[in-house]
Amino acid sequence: MKTILASIQDQFGVQELPHGLFHAFDNALRFDLGGTESNIHRPMHRFCQAYERACTIAHAHFEDSSEIYLLLASYGLEQPSKKRLNHIELCGVERSEVQYVSKTAQQDEEHMAEFGCDQFRHWDIVKVNDKRSISDIMWLCIASEMMIEPAFHSTTAYLVDARNGLILHAYDDRGLDVVSLNKSQLSELFIKFNKWLLECDLARMSAMFASDD
């Protein structure tokens, strides 16, 4: 598993995957999941829409993938919290299959000043053996900020196809980022789900494909 993490780091040129994939990589799309502000006052409708969109995009992104890994990141002290893997079994993944692979010191000066120690970002990895688990993972991600259970709490999830250079991160009910080392692999998503792209970043995404016209 550590070799898979090393492969991801080498391919994408990062020590750890950032929260905002869209702003960190050239070939990236950002999708609006929850929709308009009015949906905030209709949480059930917002969740259903966000979950449906996330599942649709995720399955399309990894349609041709034969090997997918789930990377989980959580913040904590030097020793990782046992609670970070809560609900993972609901995705068809056994805790015993999840491998703790690394931790990265955040060099957080404010945290050190307040608590006298740094905080760490802890990383776990597990192979997704059944693509149906993608929908379960999307549920836990989308529910994280919506007072819906089960949900990931203080845990960030990334789905990665290291072989084909693909990453997906649903950060919560607001949106989802997809990344590819080859922008042609994003063109179908760009066209097929164009109406779901985040409007404020649409100009940048459109410019990515403009040179191919």
Secondary structure, DSSP 8 states (H G I E B T S, - for coil): -HHHHHHHHHHHT-SS--S-HHHH-SSEEEEE-S-SGGGGG-HHHHHHHHHHHHHHHHHHHTTT-S-EEEEEEEEESSS--GGGGTTGGGGT--GGG-EEEEEEE---HHHHHHHSS--EEEEEEEEE--TTHHHHHHHHHHGGGTT-SS--SSEEEEEEETTTTEEEEE-SSSEEEEEESSTHHHHHHHHHTGGGB-GGGHHHHHHHHHTT-
